[in-house]
Amino acid sequence: MKLFPTIKNLSRAYHIYALIALGIVAITQTSCGTRSGTRVDVEEPNFLVLMSDNHYFSHLGCYGDPVVKTPNIDAIAREGVRFTHAFCASPSCTPARSAILAGQEIWRLGAAANLHSTLSSTIPTYVDILEKNGYHVGHDRKGWGPGNYEAGGRAHNPAGVTYPDFTAFFDAKEEDKPWSFWLSSRNPHRPFDLDQGIQSGVDSSKVVVPPYLPNVPEVVSDICDYYLEVQDFDREVGEAIEILKQRGDLENTVIIICGDNGWMMPRGLANLYDFGTRVPFIISWPGKYEGNRVVDDLVSLNDIAATVVDVAGFEIPVEYTAASLKPILESDQVGITEHARPYVHMARERHALCRAGGLGYPGRAIRNKDFLFIQNLEPDRWPAGD
């Protein structure tokens, strides 16, 4: 399908953006070639995805936030590559996570473009490829979702077999078998514990309130509550790294830290503005990738699927429209690299069942370094429901 329908009465600049967007699918599809998912080398690294739930990109110490304390994540960033312009495929949990697993834009994923949906077993995910080739795969808590994976013909959650926690996953693993685990934190998803941020010592005097929100005590306190949950996610990250060390797997594990989509504030979750789509994204493989690098390239979380498959040594499926970040990870480049893409694109379909007939509020967006263009495909509907 086309990214945008015919567009009328737009300014010349917007029309140019729309024309660029119309070529996205053709560009990404033809760049993939014919690939089968077969093994191309013998290295078997492990993969640990540490994902926060509804987390705006700048709200970590390593991204320069003056309030939130995230020493464990900051340490991993110093050992790895920190991306400053990473975007999710959709500002909604199920489609964003589907796209991360499938390496494709949500308009190619059928029902998975919607919240509370399913991800068909006919769509190859990076977890499917790893599991098929002998990896022990698993996740805790949400993983992929919310949704019904059985309706898509799957025997388990698309993120892998469900385990109570990381330790239980390791206990079930055969010795010397490579693995892939998705630690799916609930933090910093709402509801927050009211006023616990300030009471726990989060410094409200340093909170920077975005200019689109009222700078009043209630909003500042709400942001502090959110920061407290970000710090709790950092604690979870630290515990996972300690388990890696105890199990002797740290040196052979690719660590990926990201949020699934933006924060749960106005103009955040369920919106195609940056606060809904721009997320933290860090990749580290100590001893393999040169650390303490900051990359400003525009990247998509969809690239995780292509990157994992590529780094694991398998050919990337022809269905993937994402790009492997392996060339960037294996280089020593900082800032804008020679592999930079000119834009990324995002989309939204139905976020929640808040309209008669289950109708959504569909939109498409294209983002380059300077501009964000959003087209709402059904602008006559109320964005937040009937």
Secondary structure in CASP SS format (residue, H / E / C, confidence):
PFRMAT SS
TARGET T0000
AUTHOR 0000-0000-0000
METHOD secondary structure of the structure
MODEL  1
M C 1.00
K C 1.00
L C 1.00
F C 1.00
P C 1.00
T C 1.00
I C 1.00
K C 1.00
N C 1.00
L C 1.00
S C 1.00
R H 1.00
A H 1.00
Y H 1.00
H H 1.00
I H 1.00
Y H 1.00
A H 1.00
L H 1.00
I H 1.00
A H 1.00
L H 1.00
G C 1.00
I H 1.00
V H 1.00
A H 1.00
I H 1.00
T H 1.00
Q H 1.00
T H 1.00
S C 1.00
C C 1.00
G C 1.00
T C 1.00
R C 1.00
S C 1.00
G C 1.00
T C 1.00
R E 1.00
V C 1.00
D C 1.00
V C 1.00
E C 1.00
E C 1.00
P C 1.00
N E 1.00
F E 1.00
L E 1.00
V E 1.00
L E 1.00
M E 1.00
S E 1.00
D C 1.00
N C 1.00
H C 1.00
Y C 1.00
F C 1.00
S C 1.00
H C 1.00
L C 1.00
G H 1.00
C H 1.00
Y H 1.00
G C 1.00
D C 1.00
P C 1.00
V C 1.00
V C 1.00
K C 1.00
T C 1.00
P H 1.00
N H 1.00
I H 1.00
D H 1.00
A H 1.00
I H 1.00
A H 1.00
R H 1.00
E H 1.00
G C 1.00
V E 1.00
R E 1.00
F E 1.00
T E 1.00
H E 1.00
A E 1.00
F E 1.00
C C 1.00
A C 1.00
S C 1.00
P C 1.00
S C 1.00
C H 1.00
T H 1.00
P H 1.00
A H 1.00
R H 1.00
S H 1.00
A H 1.00
I H 1.00
L H 1.00
A H 1.00
G C 1.00
Q C 1.00
E C 1.00
I H 1.00
W H 1.00
R H 1.00
L C 1.00
G H 1.00
A H 1.00
A H 1.00
A H 1.00
N C 1.00
L C 1.00
H C 1.00
S E 1.00
T C 1.00
L C 1.00
S C 1.00
S C 1.00
T C 1.00
I C 1.00
P C 1.00
T C 1.00
Y H 1.00
V H 1.00
D H 1.00
I H 1.00
L H 1.00
E H 1.00
K H 1.00
N C 1.00
G C 1.00
Y C 1.00
H E 1.00
V E 1.00
G E 1.00
H E 1.00
D E 1.00
R C 1.00
K C 1.00
G C 1.00
W C 1.00
G C 1.00
P C 1.00
G E 1.00
N C 1.00
Y H 1.00
E H 1.00
A H 1.00
G H 1.00
G C 1.00
R C 1.00
A C 1.00
H C 1.00
N C 1.00
P C 1.00
A C 1.00
G C 1.00
V E 1.00
T E 1.00
Y E 1.00
P C 1.00
D C 1.00
F H 1.00
T H 1.00
A H 1.00
F H 1.00
F H 1.00
D H 1.00
A C 1.00
K C 1.00
E C 1.00
E C 1.00
D C 1.00
K C 1.00
P C 1.00
W E 1.00
S E 1.00
F E 1.00
W E 1.00
L E 1.00
S E 1.00
S C 1.00
R C 1.00
N C 1.00
P C 1.00
H C 1.00
R C 1.00
P C 1.00
F C 1.00
D C 1.00
L C 1.00
D C 1.00
Q H 1.00
G H 1.00
I H 1.00
Q H 1.00
S C 1.00
G C 1.00
V C 1.00
D C 1.00
S H 1.00
S H 1.00
K H 1.00
V C 1.00
V C 1.00
V C 1.00
P C 1.00
P C 1.00
Y C 1.00
L C 1.00
P C 1.00
N C 1.00
V C 1.00
P H 1.00
E H 1.00
V H 1.00
V H 1.00
S H 1.00
D H 1.00
I H 1.00
C H 1.00
D H 1.00
Y H 1.00
Y H 1.00
L H 1.00
E H 1.00
V H 1.00
Q H 1.00
D H 1.00
F H 1.00
D H 1.00
R H 1.00
E H 1.00
V H 1.00
G H 1.00
E H 1.00
A H 1.00
I H 1.00
E H 1.00
I H 1.00
L H 1.00
K H 1.00
Q H 1.00
R H 1.00
G C 1.00
D C 1.00
L H 1.00
E H 1.00
N H 1.00
T E 1.00
V E 1.00
I E 1.00
I E 1.00
I E 1.00
C E 1.00
G E 1.00
D C 1.00
N C 1.00
G C 1.00
W C 1.00
M C 1.00
M C 1.00
P C 1.00
R C 1.00
G C 1.00
L C 1.00
A C 1.00
N C 1.00
L C 1.00
Y C 1.00
D H 1.00
F H 1.00
G H 1.00
T H 1.00
R E 1.00
V E 1.00
P E 1.00
F E 1.00
I E 1.00
I E 1.00
S E 1.00
W C 1.00
P C 1.00
G C 1.00
K C 1.00
Y C 1.00
E C 1.00
G C 1.00
N C 1.00
R E 1.00
V E 1.00
V E 1.00
D E 1.00
D E 1.00
L E 1.00
V E 1.00
S E 1.00
L C 1.00
N C 1.00
D H 1.00
I H 1.00
A H 1.00
A H 1.00
T H 1.00
V H 1.00
V H 1.00
D H 1.00
V H 1.00
A H 1.00
G C 1.00
F E 1.00
E C 1.00
I C 1.00
P C 1.00
V C 1.00
E C 1.00
Y C 1.00
T C 1.00
A C 1.00
A C 1.00
S C 1.00
L C 1.00
K H 1.00
P H 1.00
I H 1.00
L H 1.00
E C 1.00
S C 1.00
D C 1.00
Q C 1.00
V C 1.00
G E 1.00
I C 1.00
T C 1.00
E C 1.00
H C 1.00
A C 1.00
R C 1.00
P C 1.00
Y C 1.00
V E 1.00
H E 1.00
M E 1.00
A E 1.00
R E 1.00
E C 1.00
R C 1.00
H C 1.00
A C 1.00
L C 1.00
C C 1.00
R C 1.00
A H 1.00
G H 1.00
G H 1.00
L C 1.00
G C 1.00
Y C 1.00
P C 1.00
G E 1.00
R E 1.00
A E 1.00
I E 1.00
R E 1.00
N C 1.00
K C 1.00
D C 1.00
F C 1.00
L E 1.00
F E 1.00
I E 1.00
Q E 1.00
N E 1.00
L C 1.00
E C 1.00
P C 1.00
D C 1.00
R C 1.00
W C 1.00
P C 1.00
A C 1.00
G C 1.00
D C 1.00
END
